[in-house]
Amino acid sequence: VPVLKKMPEYFPGGSNNIREKVAVVTGAASGIGEAVAMELATRGAKAVVLVDRSEDVKALEKTINKSVGRKVAEAMIGDTTDEAFRKSGFNDATEKNGLVSICIPAAGITRDALTVVEDKETGKAKRYPTETFRLVTEVNLIAPIYWGMEMVARLAEDRRQRGLKRWEPEEKIQGVVVFLGSVSSQGNKGQISYATAKAGLEGAAATLTKEAIFHGVRCGIIHPGFTDTPMARALGQEFLDKYVLPYTQLRRLIRVDEIADAICFMINNSAVSGELWADAGWHPPA
């Protein structure tokens, strides 16, 4: 494993839960995942595993390593909903770099449509497809929970092997999970499956927070507003101009680096718990 270059300590006087740690970021090929992977590498992470089903993570691996001047990023291509892929990915990361102690499961998809659409000619109502609902919740809700859970389980097993039981405050924080929620968790027209998944992550984060701290692992969730990502841009400029930008205090899309910075704040500051809203003041119109 290459030795880290000398770099300044971040947040002097406080804890540092990023420097020389091993991180896993899913959905790393673009958007928030890409930005937070770069930010973790810049802040001195020992290794950042870039997980995505897109081949684009290979190019990102090269970009990050060149940017920080050392080998830190490692691409891992596969389906985040695949249990075998998840386990093998953690195995590989651990064998190469040591235990994973930062998990940012940022992979997500949208399949937006109204829940019920009436055919004016026939009078029949079309329902939002069950299979689509299941797909969105599988990717956006179940998979992130299990990526976070996988890290917690491995850290718990390691502690047990070292004869440690309940984590004590005299120890360093053992790990951090930050889930990616959304302002859509408050409800948003046309996003029945996405909103449900993101609201569900709130309950998952709250529960895992209470359980995982026994092993020294903190959990939280960040709720980004409309961020300048391919997912948001796919909505179209007309939609953004009409339904998004007028309802934000900044009157612009949030930058991915602003969300990445907020995620690193949650990781690095051990006093931060629960939910963080990075929404630029946006709230869904009635």
Phi and psi in degrees as GROMACS dihedral restraints (atoms count N, CA, C in turn):
[ dihedral_restraints ]
;  ai    aj    ak    al  type     phi  dphi    fc
    3     4     5     6     1   -64.5    20    10
    4     5     6     7     1   147.5    20    10
    6     7     8     9     1   -77.9    20    10
    7     8     9    10     1   137.0    20    10
    9    10    11    12     1   -66.9    20    10
   10    11    12    13     1   139.6    20    10
   12    13    14    15     1   -66.9    20    10
   13    14    15    16     1   153.7    20    10
   15    16    17    18     1   -65.5    20    10
   16    17    18    19     1   125.7    20    10
   18    19    20    21     1  -143.5    20    10
   19    20    21    22     1   159.0    20    10
   21    22    23    24     1   -65.8    20    10
   22    23    24    25     1   147.8    20    10
   24    25    26    27     1   -74.0    20    10
   25    26    27    28     1   138.2    20    10
   27    28    29    30     1   -94.1    20    10
   28    29    30    31     1   146.7    20    10
   30    31    32    33     1    51.9    20    10
   31    32    33    34     1    59.4    20    10
   33    34    35    36     1   -56.0    20    10
   34    35    36    37     1   140.0    20    10
   36    37    38    39     1    90.5    20    10
   37    38    39    40     1   -11.7    20    10
   39    40    41    42     1  -116.9    20    10
   40    41    42    43     1  -176.3    20    10
   42    43    44    45     1   -77.4    20    10
   43    44    45    46     1   156.2    20    10
   45    46    47    48     1  -131.6    20    10
   46    47    48    49     1   106.0    20    10
   48    49    50    51     1   -99.8    20    10
   49    50    51    52     1    13.8    20    10
   51    52    53    54     1  -113.8    20    10
   52    53    54    55     1   -46.5    20    10
   54    55    56    57     1   -58.1    20    10
   55    56    57    58     1   127.2    20    10
   57    58    59    60     1    64.7    20    10
   58    59    60    61     1    19.8    20    10
   60    61    62    63     1   -98.9    20    10
   61    62    63    64     1   159.4    20    10
   63    64    65    66     1  -100.3    20    10
   64    65    66    67     1   126.0    20    10
   66    67    68    69     1  -119.8    20    10
   67    68    69    70     1   147.6    20    10
   69    70    71    72     1  -120.8    20    10
   70    71    72    73     1   126.6    20    10
   72    73    74    75     1  -124.3    20    10
   73    74    75    76     1   119.1    20    10
   75    76    77    78     1   -93.3    20    10
   76    77    78    79     1   158.0    20    10
   78    79    80    81     1    65.9    20    10
   79    80    81    82     1    34.1    20    10
   81    82    83    84     1   -82.0    20    10
   82    83    84    85     1    -7.9    20    10
   84    85    86    87     1   -73.0    20    10
   85    86    87    88     1   -18.3    20    10
   87    88    89    90     1  -160.1    20    10
   88    89    90    91     1   173.2    20    10
   90    91    92    93     1    59.7    20    10
   91    92    93    94     1  -139.7    20    10
   93    94    95    96     1   -63.8    20    10
   94    95    96    97     1   -39.3    20    10
   96    97    98    99     1   -58.5    20    10
   97    98    99   100     1   -45.8    20    10
   99   100   101   102     1   -61.9    20    10
  100   101   102   103     1   -45.5    20    10
  102   103   104   105     1   -65.1    20    10
  103   104   105   106     1   -42.1    20    10
  105   106   107   108     1   -72.8    20    10
  106   107   108   109     1   -31.5    20    10
  108   109   110   111     1   -62.6    20    10
  109   110   111   112     1   -45.4    20    10
  111   112   113   114     1   -62.5    20    10
  112   113   114   115     1   -41.4    20    10
  114   115   116   117     1   -65.4    20    10
  115   116   117   118     1   -41.4    20    10
  117   118   119   120     1   -63.3    20    10
  118   119   120   121     1   -41.4    20    10
  120   121   122   123     1   -63.8    20    10
  121   122   123   124     1   -42.7    20    10
  123   124   125   126     1   -64.3    20    10
  124   125   126   127     1   -33.6    20    10
  126   127   128   129     1   -86.2    20    10
  127   128   129   130     1     8.7    20    10
  129   130   131   132     1    99.0    20    10
  130   131   132   133     1    18.0    20    10
  132   133   134   135     1   -59.8    20    10
  133   134   135   136     1   145.1    20    10
  135   136   137   138     1   -68.7    20    10
  136   137   138   139     1   -43.1    20    10
  138   139   140   141     1  -150.9    20    10
  139   140   141   142     1   143.8    20    10
  141   142   143   144     1  -127.7    20    10
  142   143   144   145     1   112.3    20    10
  144   145   146   147     1   -87.4    20    10
  145   146   147   148     1   120.6    20    10
  147   148   149   150     1   -96.4    20    10
  148   149   150   151     1   105.9    20    10
  150   151   152   153     1  -103.7    20    10
  151   152   153   154     1   126.9    20    10
  153   154   155   156     1  -165.9    20    10
  154   155   156   157     1   158.7    20    10
  156   157   158   159     1   -86.3    20    10
  157   158   159   160     1    -6.9    20    10
  159   160   161   162     1   -91.7    20    10
  160   161   162   163     1   142.6    20    10
  162   163   164   165     1   -67.0    20    10
  163   164   165   166     1   -11.9    20    10
  165   166   167   168     1   -61.7    20    10
  166   167   168   169     1   -20.4    20    10
  168   169   170   171     1   -66.9    20    10
  169   170   171   172     1   -22.3    20    10
  171   172   173   174     1   -65.9    20    10
  172   173   174   175     1   -42.8    20    10
  174   175   176   177     1   -67.1    20    10
  175   176   177   178     1   -38.0    20    10
  177   178   179   180     1   -65.1    20    10
  178   179   180   181     1   -38.2    20    10
  180   181   182   183     1   -54.8    20    10
  181   182   183   184     1   -48.3    20    10
  183   184   185   186     1   -64.6    20    10
  184   185   186   187     1   -41.6    20    10
  186   187   188   189     1   -62.2    20    10
  187   188   189   190     1   -46.9    20    10
  189   190   191   192     1   -64.9    20    10
  190   191   192   193     1   -47.2    20    10
  192   193   194   195     1   -61.7    20    10
  193   194   195   196     1   -39.0    20    10
  195   196   197   198     1   -68.4    20    10
  196   197   198   199     1   -39.1    20    10
  198   199   200   201     1   -64.9    20    10
  199   200   201   202     1   -43.0    20    10
  201   202   203   204     1   -92.6    20    10
  202   203   204   205     1    -7.9    20    10
  204   205   206   207     1    75.5    20    10
  205   206   207   208     1    24.2    20    10
  207   208   209   210     1  -159.3    20    10
  208   209   210   211     1   163.5    20    10
  210   211   212   213     1   -83.1    20    10
  211   212   213   214     1   107.5    20    10
  213   214   215   216     1  -129.6    20    10
  214   215   216   217     1   -37.9    20    10
  216   217   218   219     1   -87.1    20    10
  217   218   219   220     1   140.1    20    10
  219   220   221   222     1  -136.0    20    10
  220   221   222   223     1   121.4    20    10
  222   223   224   225     1   -79.6    20    10
  223   224   225   226     1   142.8    20    10
  225   226   227   228     1  -141.0    20    10
  226   227   228   229     1   112.9    20    10
  228   229   230   231     1  -102.0    20    10
  229   230   231   232     1   127.4    20    10
  231   232   233   234     1   171.1    20    10
  232   233   234   235     1  -178.9    20    10
  234   235   236   237     1   -92.6    20    10
  235   236   237   238     1   118.7    20    10
  237   238   239   240     1   -65.9    20    10
  238   239   240   241     1   -17.9    20    10
  240   241   242   243     1   -84.0    20    10
  241   242   243   244     1    -5.8    20    10
  243   244   245   246     1   -87.3    20    10
  244   245   246   247     1   115.9    20    10
  246   247   248   249     1   -62.2    20    10
  247   248   249   250     1   -42.3    20    10
  249   250   251   252     1   -63.4    20    10
  250   251   252   253     1   -40.1    20    10
  252   253   254   255     1   -63.7    20    10
  253   254   255   256     1   -43.0    20    10
  255   256   257   258     1   -59.5    20    10
  256   257   258   259     1   -48.1    20    10
  258   259   260   261     1   -66.3    20    10
  259   260   261   262     1   -43.5    20    10
  261   262   263   264     1   -66.3    20    10
  262   263   264   265     1   -34.8    20    10
  264   265   266   267     1   -63.4    20    10
  265   266   267   268     1   -44.4    20    10
  267   268   269   270     1   -66.1    20    10
  268   269   270   271     1   -37.9    20    10
  270   271   272   273     1   -60.4    20    10
  271   272   273   274     1   -48.2    20    10
  273   274   275   276     1   -62.7    20    10
  274   275   276   277     1   -45.5    20    10
  276   277   278   279     1   -61.8    20    10
  277   278   279   280     1   -40.9    20    10
  279   280   281   282     1   -68.7    20    10
  280   281   282   283     1   -42.2    20    10
  282   283   284   285     1   -63.1    20    10
  283   284   285   286     1   -37.4    20    10
  285   286   287   288     1   -81.3    20    10
  286   287   288   289     1   -37.2    20    10
  288   289   290   291     1  -127.9    20    10
  289   290   291   292     1   -12.3    20    10
  291   292   293   294     1   103.5    20    10
  292   293   294   295     1   179.8    20    10
  294   295   296   297     1   -60.1    20    10
  295   296   297   298     1   138.4    20    10
  297   298   299   300     1   -74.6    20    10
  298   299   300   301     1   130.6    20    10
  300   301   302   303     1  -128.6    20    10
  301   302   303   304     1     3.3    20    10
  303   304   305   306     1  -131.3    20    10
  304   305   306   307     1   126.9    20    10
  306   307   308   309     1  -130.3    20    10
  307   308   309   310     1   121.0    20    10
  309   310   311   312     1  -122.1    20    10
  310   311   312   313     1    90.2    20    10
  312   313   314   315     1   -81.1    20    10
  313   314   315   316     1    89.1    20    10
  315   316   317   318     1  -100.0    20    10
  316   317   318   319     1    -3.3    20    10
  318   319   320   321     1   -63.4    20    10
  319   320   321   322     1   136.2    20    10
  321   322   323   324     1  -161.6    20    10
  322   323   324   325     1   158.3    20    10
  324   325   326   327     1  -137.0    20    10
  325   326   327   328     1   161.0    20    10
  327   328   329   330     1  -125.7    20    10
  328   329   330   331     1   147.5    20    10
  330   331   332   333     1  -139.7    20    10
  331   332   333   334     1    71.4    20    10
  333   334   335   336     1   -77.6    20    10
  334   335   336   337     1   137.6    20    10
  336   337   338   339     1  -171.5    20    10
  337   338   339   340     1   153.7    20    10
  339   340   341   342     1   -65.1    20    10
  340   341   342   343     1   149.1    20    10
  342   343   344   345     1   -65.5    20    10
  343   344   345   346     1   -38.8    20    10
  345   346   347   348     1  -135.3    20    10
  346   347   348   349     1   126.7    20    10
  348   349   350   351     1  -125.1    20    10
  349   350   351   352     1   121.3    20    10
  351   352   353   354     1   -89.5    20    10
  352   353   354   355     1   134.6    20    10
  354   355   356   357     1   -84.7    20    10
  355   356   357   358     1   115.0    20    10
  357   358   359   360     1   -66.0    20    10
  358   359   360   361     1   -26.2    20    10
  360   361   362   363     1   -79.9    20    10
  361   362   363   364     1   -44.3    20    10
  363   364   365   366     1   -94.4    20    10
  364   365   366   367     1   -20.6    20    10
  366   367   368   369     1    79.7    20    10
  367   368   369   370     1     0.2    20    10
  369   370   371   372     1   -83.0    20    10
  370   371   372   373     1   148.0    20    10
  372   373   374   375     1  -107.3    20    10
  373   374   375   376     1   131.3    20    10
  375   376   377   378     1   -93.4    20    10
  376   377   378   379     1   129.5    20    10
  378   379   380   381     1   -93.8    20    10
  379   380   381   382     1   153.4    20    10
  381   382   383   384     1   -61.1    20    10
  382   383   384   385     1   129.1    20    10
  384   385   386   387     1   -62.5    20    10
  385   386   387   388     1   132.8    20    10
  387   388   389   390     1   -58.9    20    10
  388   389   390   391     1   -42.6    20    10
  390   391   392   393     1   -65.4    20    10
  391   392   393   394     1   -32.5    20    10
  393   394   395   396     1   -70.2    20    10
  394   395   396   397     1   -41.0    20    10
  396   397   398   399     1   -59.0    20    10
  397   398   399   400     1   -44.9    20    10
  399   400   401   402     1   -65.4    20    10
  400   401   402   403     1   -38.4    20    10
  402   403   404   405     1   -62.3    20    10
  403   404   405   406     1   -48.3    20    10
  405   406   407   408     1   -63.7    20    10
  406   407   408   409     1   -43.0    20    10
  408   409   410   411     1   -72.3    20    10
  409   410   411   412     1   -29.6    20    10
  411   412   413   414     1   -64.1    20    10
  412   413   414   415     1   -44.9    20    10
  414   415   416   417     1   -76.8    20    10
  415   416   417   418     1   -43.8    20    10
  417   418   419   420     1   -92.3    20    10
  418   419   420   421     1   -17.4    20    10
  420   421   422   423     1  -120.4    20    10
  421   422   423   424     1   -60.6    20    10
  423   424   425   426     1   -68.7    20    10
  424   425   426   427     1   -47.9    20    10
  426   427   428   429     1   -59.1    20    10
  427   428   429   430     1   -49.6    20    10
  429   430   431   432     1   -57.8    20    10
  430   431   432   433     1   -40.4    20    10
  432   433   434   435     1   -59.1    20    10
  433   434   435   436     1   -44.1    20    10
  435   436   437   438     1   -75.3    20    10
  436   437   438   439     1   -27.3    20    10
  438   439   440   441     1   -67.1    20    10
  439   440   441   442     1   -43.3    20    10
  441   442   443   444     1   -64.5    20    10
  442   443   444   445     1   -43.4    20    10
  444   445   446   447     1   -61.9    20    10
  445   446   447   448     1   -37.7    20    10
  447   448   449   450     1   -60.7    20    10
  448   449   450   451     1   -43.2    20    10
  450   451   452   453     1   -65.6    20    10
  451   452   453   454     1   -44.4    20    10
  453   454   455   456     1   -60.2    20    10
  454   455   456   457     1   -43.8    20    10
  456   457   458   459     1   -61.7    20    10
  457   458   459   460     1   -42.1    20    10
  459   460   461   462     1   -69.6    20    10
  460   461   462   463     1   -37.1    20    10
  462   463   464   465     1   -67.5    20    10
  463   464   465   466     1   -37.5    20    10
  465   466   467   468     1   -64.3    20    10
  466   467   468   469     1   -42.8    20    10
  468   469   470   471     1   -63.6    20    10
  469   470   471   472     1   -40.0    20    10
  471   472   473   474     1   -64.1    20    10
  472   473   474   475     1   -41.2    20    10
  474   475   476   477     1   -63.7    20    10
  475   476   477   478     1   -41.9    20    10
  477   478   479   480     1   -62.4    20    10
  478   479   480   481     1   -41.6    20    10
  480   481   482   483     1   -63.9    20    10
  481   482   483   484     1   -28.0    20    10
  483   484   485   486     1   -92.6    20    10
  484   485   486   487     1     9.4    20    10
  486   487   488   489     1    77.1    20    10
  487   488   489   490     1    17.7    20    10
  489   490   491   492     1   -99.6    20    10
  490   491   492   493     1   144.4    20    10
  492   493   494   495     1  -114.4    20    10
  493   494   495   496     1  -113.8    20    10
  495   496   497   498     1   -66.2    20    10
  496   497   498   499     1   134.2    20    10
  498   499   500   501     1   -64.4    20    10
  499   500   501   502     1   140.9    20    10
  501   502   503   504     1  -116.2    20    10
  502   503   504   505     1   148.0    20    10
  504   505   506   507     1   -63.5    20    10
  505   506   507   508     1   -16.7    20    10
  507   508   509   510     1   -71.4    20    10
  508   509   510   511     1   -19.0    20    10
  510   511   512   513     1   -82.1    20    10
  511   512   513   514     1   164.2    20    10
  513   514   515   516     1   -75.5    20    10
  514   515   516   517     1   156.8    20    10
  516   517   518   519     1   -59.5    20    10
  517   518   519   520     1   134.5    20    10
  519   520   521   522     1   -85.7    20    10
  520   521   522   523     1   -28.3    20    10
  522   523   524   525     1  -175.6    20    10
  523   524   525   526     1   165.7    20    10
  525   526   527   528     1  -141.0    20    10
  526   527   528   529     1   133.4    20    10
  528   529   530   531     1  -115.6    20    10
  529   530   531   532     1   129.0    20    10
  531   532   533   534     1  -123.2    20    10
  532   533   534   535     1   114.9    20    10
  534   535   536   537     1   -84.6    20    10
  535   536   537   538     1   153.3    20    10
  537   538   539   540     1  -100.4    20    10
  538   539   540   541     1   103.9    20    10
  540   541   542   543     1   -86.7    20    10
  541   542   543   544     1  -145.8    20    10
  543   544   545   546     1  -173.7    20    10
  544   545   546   547     1   154.2    20    10
  546   547   548   549     1   -62.6    20    10
  547   548   549   550     1   -21.1    20    10
  549   550   551   552     1   -66.0    20    10
  550   551   552   553     1   -14.4    20    10
  552   553   554   555     1   -63.2    20    10
  553   554   555   556     1   -16.9    20    10
  555   556   557   558     1   -81.3    20    10
  556   557   558   559     1    -6.0    20    10
  558   559   560   561     1   104.7    20    10
  559   560   561   562     1   132.7    20    10
  561   562   563   564     1  -154.6    20    10
  562   563   564   565     1   130.7    20    10
  564   565   566   567     1   -55.9    20    10
  565   566   567   568     1   134.5    20    10
  567   568   569   570     1    81.9    20    10
  568   569   570   571     1     6.0    20    10
  570   571   572   573     1  -128.7    20    10
  571   572   573   574     1    46.7    20    10
  573   574   575   576     1   -58.9    20    10
  574   575   576   577     1   -43.5    20    10
  576   577   578   579     1   -76.9    20    10
  577   578   579   580     1   -43.2    20    10
  579   580   581   582     1   -65.2    20    10
  580   581   582   583     1   -45.6    20    10
  582   583   584   585     1   -62.9    20    10
  583   584   585   586     1   -40.1    20    10
  585   586   587   588     1   -62.5    20    10
  586   587   588   589     1   -44.5    20    10
  588   589   590   591     1   -62.6    20    10
  589   590   591   592     1   -45.1    20    10
  591   592   593   594     1   -70.2    20    10
  592   593   594   595     1   -35.4    20    10
  594   595   596   597     1   -67.0    20    10
  595   596   597   598     1   -36.9    20    10
  597   598   599   600     1   -62.5    20    10
  598   599   600   601     1   -34.4    20    10
  600   601   602   603     1   -64.5    20    10
  601   602   603   604     1   -27.4    20    10
  603   604   605   606     1   -61.5    20    10
  604   605   606   607     1   -45.6    20    10
  606   607   608   609     1   -66.3    20    10
  607   608   609   610     1   -37.7    20    10
  609   610   611   612     1   -65.5    20    10
  610   611   612   613     1   -45.2    20    10
  612   613   614   615     1   -63.8    20    10
  613   614   615   616     1   -41.8    20    10
  615   616   617   618     1   -63.7    20    10
  616   617   618   619     1   -38.4    20    10
  618   619   620   621     1   -73.1    20    10
  619   620   621   622     1   -47.0    20    10
  621   622   623   624     1   -64.6    20    10
  622   623   624   625     1   -32.3    20    10
  624   625   626   627     1   -57.1    20    10
  625   626   627   628     1   -45.4    20    10
  627   628   629   630     1   -69.4    20    10
  628   629   630   631     1   -33.1    20    10
  630   631   632   633     1   -87.1    20    10
  631   632   633   634     1   -43.6    20    10
  633   634   635   636     1   -73.6    20    10
  634   635   636   637     1   -23.0    20    10
  636   637   638   639     1   -65.6    20    10
  637   638   639   640     1   -19.6    20    10
  639   640   641   642     1   -57.3    20    10
  640   641   642   643     1   -33.1    20    10
  642   643   644   645     1   -99.3    20    10
  643   644   645   646     1     6.5    20    10
  645   646   647   648     1    85.1    20    10
  646   647   648   649     1    18.4    20    10
  648   649   650   651     1  -107.6    20    10
  649   650   651   652     1   127.1    20    10
  651   652   653   654     1   -92.6    20    10
  652   653   654   655     1   146.2    20    10
  654   655   656   657     1  -133.3    20    10
  655   656   657   658     1   143.6    20    10
  657   658   659   660     1  -154.0    20    10
  658   659   660   661     1   177.9    20    10
  660   661   662   663     1  -141.4    20    10
  661   662   663   664     1   136.4    20    10
  663   664   665   666     1  -110.2    20    10
  664   665   666   667     1   136.5    20    10
  666   667   668   669     1  -110.2    20    10
  667   668   669   670     1    93.4    20    10
  669   670   671   672     1   -70.9    20    10
  670   671   672   673     1   149.5    20    10
  672   673   674   675     1   -84.2    20    10
  673   674   675   676     1  -159.5    20    10
  675   676   677   678     1   -70.1    20    10
  676   677   678   679     1   112.7    20    10
  678   679   680   681     1  -110.3    20    10
  679   680   681   682     1   149.8    20    10
  681   682   683   684     1   -73.7    20    10
  682   683   684   685     1    80.0    20    10
  684   685   686   687     1  -126.5    20    10
  685   686   687   688     1   164.7    20    10
  687   688   689   690     1   -55.5    20    10
  688   689   690   691     1   -34.0    20    10
  690   691   692   693     1   -64.1    20    10
  691   692   693   694     1   -43.8    20    10
  693   694   695   696     1   -72.0    20    10
  694   695   696   697     1   -41.3    20    10
  696   697   698   699     1   -63.5    20    10
  697   698   699   700     1   -27.4    20    10
  699   700   701   702     1   -66.0    20    10
  700   701   702   703     1   -18.0    20    10
  702   703   704   705     1   -68.9    20    10
  703   704   705   706     1   -21.6    20    10
  705   706   707   708     1    94.5    20    10
  706   707   708   709     1   143.9    20    10
  708   709   710   711     1   -64.1    20    10
  709   710   711   712     1   -34.7    20    10
  711   712   713   714     1   -62.1    20    10
  712   713   714   715     1   -44.6    20    10
  714   715   716   717     1   -63.0    20    10
  715   716   717   718     1   -45.7    20    10
  717   718   719   720     1   -61.2    20    10
  718   719   720   721     1   -42.7    20    10
  720   721   722   723     1   -66.7    20    10
  721   722   723   724     1   -30.7    20    10
  723   724   725   726     1   -90.4    20    10
  724   725   726   727     1   -42.6    20    10
  726   727   728   729     1  -110.6    20    10
  727   728   729   730     1   -12.0    20    10
  729   730   731   732     1  -114.9    20    10
  730   731   732   733     1   -65.1    20    10
  732   733   734   735     1   -58.8    20    10
  733   734   735   736     1   -39.1    20    10
  735   736   737   738     1   -65.5    20    10
  736   737   738   739     1   -18.9    20    10
  738   739   740   741     1  -100.5    20    10
  739   740   741   742     1     8.5    20    10
  741   742   743   744     1  -109.3    20    10
  742   743   744   745     1   149.3    20    10
  744   745   746   747     1   -68.1    20    10
  745   746   747   748     1   -33.5    20    10
  747   748   749   750     1   -82.5    20    10
  748   749   750   751     1   -18.1    20    10
  750   751   752   753     1    55.9    20    10
  751   752   753   754     1    35.0    20    10
  753   754   755   756     1  -155.0    20    10
  754   755   756   757     1   165.4    20    10
  756   757   758   759     1   -70.8    20    10
  757   758   759   760     1   148.2    20    10
  759   760   761   762     1   -73.2    20    10
  760   761   762   763     1   141.9    20    10
  762   763   764   765     1   -80.0    20    10
  763   764   765   766     1   145.9    20    10
  765   766   767   768     1   -62.4    20    10
  766   767   768   769     1   -32.2    20    10
  768   769   770   771     1   -69.1    20    10
  769   770   771   772     1   -26.2    20    10
  771   772   773   774     1   -69.4    20    10
  772   773   774   775     1   -39.0    20    10
  774   775   776   777     1   -69.8    20    10
  775   776   777   778     1   -41.6    20    10
  777   778   779   780     1   -60.4    20    10
  778   779   780   781     1   -41.0    20    10
  780   781   782   783     1   -63.6    20    10
  781   782   783   784     1   -40.2    20    10
  783   784   785   786     1   -66.3    20    10
  784   785   786   787     1   -38.6    20    10
  786   787   788   789     1   -63.7    20    10
  787   788   789   790     1   -44.2    20    10
  789   790   791   792     1   -65.0    20    10
  790   791   792   793     1   -33.0    20    10
  792   793   794   795     1   -61.1    20    10
  793   794   795   796     1   -44.2    20    10
  795   796   797   798     1   -63.7    20    10
  796   797   798   799     1   -39.0    20    10
  798   799   800   801     1   -68.2    20    10
  799   800   801   802     1   -46.9    20    10
  801   802   803   804     1   -78.1    20    10
  802   803   804   805     1   -30.7    20    10
  804   805   806   807     1   -98.8    20    10
  805   806   807   808     1   106.9    20    10
  807   808   809   810     1   -69.2    20    10
  808   809   810   811     1   -13.2    20    10
  810   811   812   813     1   -82.6    20    10
  811   812   813   814     1   -12.1    20    10
  813   814   815   816     1   -84.2    20    10
  814   815   816   817     1   126.9    20    10
  816   817   818   819     1  -140.2    20    10
  817   818   819   820     1   168.7    20    10
  819   820   821   822     1    78.2    20    10
  820   821   822   823     1  -130.5    20    10
  822   823   824   825     1  -115.3    20    10
  823   824   825   826     1   143.8    20    10
  825   826   827   828     1  -126.1    20    10
  826   827   828   829     1   126.5    20    10
  828   829   830   831     1  -100.7    20    10
  829   830   831   832     1   113.0    20    10
  831   832   833   834     1  -112.9    20    10
  832   833   834   835     1    68.6    20    10
  834   835   836   837     1  -112.3    20    10
  835   836   837   838     1     2.3    20    10
  837   838   839   840     1    55.6    20    10
  838   839   840   841     1    24.7    20    10
  840   841   842   843     1    80.5    20    10
  841   842   843   844     1    10.2    20    10
  843   844   845   846     1   -78.9    20    10
  844   845   846   847     1   136.9    20    10
  846   847   848   849     1  -135.4    20    10
  847   848   849   850     1   138.5    20    10
  849   850   851   852     1   -61.1    20    10
  850   851   852   853     1   130.3    20    10
  852   853   854   855     1   -67.2    20    10
  853   854   855   856     1   153.6    20    10
